[in-house]
Each structure stands twice: as structure tokens, then as C-alpha cells.
């Protein structure tokens, strides 16, 4: 039976930046992430090492100025981060019994 290993990546926009860059990989902050590769570059590097992008989800923050009795409420949405999950076949020597 095929076994898999997973890599969870959290990407954010650096201060003053305009592109998403990976900030955390498996809960470990990446060194100098603000000047690191873009998401596109990072995903391609992982692909070269056998990782496949399995899932990608935006993290959106919303704000509303909702008031009772108004028929329309302006809502502002802001894409703040992206979570990505990569997977690749697990090597047999790395397989654990759990």
C-alpha cells in the first residue's frame, strides 16, 4: 500500500510587498522568508524534489459595518494568507508503524 508524507505551508505577504511568500513549513518559520522565493518559485522547487501540490486554501478576513434595519451592509474582504498542502510518496525506510 502506498504511503504518503505531507508538507503544510503557510504563505503571507511580507511588509511592503505585493506577492505571497512561504512563511512557515510544517510550523517552522522559514529563514528570511520576506526576501525568500515567491509561492510560484517555492512550489516549483518542491515539485523538483517530488512534492505535489495537494490542496490550496485562501485565508480571507472580512469586516462588516452591519447595522440593523439597513438592507445593504458593506463588507470588505481582504486575502491575508494562503495555506498549501503538498504530498509525495513516503520512502519505505521512513515508514512508521502508527
N, C-alpha and C positions, 0 to 999 in steps of 0.2 A: 504494500500500500504506500502511495506517495505521501510524504510528509513535507510540511512547509515551514519556513521561518518568515517572520514578518518584521517590517521596519515601519514605525509610526513617525511621521514627520509633520511638524507644525511650522508653517511659514507665516511671516508677518512682513509689514513694510517698515523699513528702517527709518529713523528720524530724518525728515527732509528728503526721503526717497520717493520713488514712484513705481517701484517694482517689488513684487513679493520675493522674499529670500528665505530659504530654510533657516529656522532659528533653533529648533530642537529636533533631535533624532533619538527616539526611544527615551524621552525625558531628559536627555543630556543636552545642555546648551552648546551649540557649535561655536568654536573659537572664531572671533572676529566676524560673526555672522552678518553684521551690517555691511561689510565690504565683500562678503562672500558671493558665491555664484547665485544667479537668478534661479527661480524654480525650474525653468526650461533647461538651463545648463546642468543643474543638480539631477534632475530626472534622467537626462541623457547619460550622465556619469554613472548613475546607478544602473541604468539599462546595460551599459557596457560591462558591468560586474554581475549581470544575471538577474537583477531585480526587475520586476514588472509592476507598473502602477495598477493597483487593485481597486482602489477607492479614492475619491477626492470629494471633500465637502467644504463649502464656504461657511465661515462663521460671520454672521451679519448681526450688527447691533441696530436696534430701531429705537427711535424716540417719537413720542406722540404728544401732541398738545391737546389731547382729548378733553372735551368739556361736555357735560350733559346737555341735552337739548339741541345740540348742533347736529346738522345732518351730515356734514363732512368734517373730518378731522385730518389735518395734515400730518402725514407720517414721513419721517426722514429715515432712510436706511443707509447704512454705511458698512461696506465689506471691510472687515478688520483683519481677518486671518483666514488661512486655508489649512485644513488637515488632510494629509495624504497617507495612504497605507500602501506599502509596497510588499510584494511577496516573491519568494524564489524557492525552488526545491531545496529541501534540507539535505545536507550530506549525511550519509549513513553513520559516520563516526560521531556526528553531532547529535544524533537522535537520543532523546532522553525518555525514560520509561513512563512519565506521567502523562 
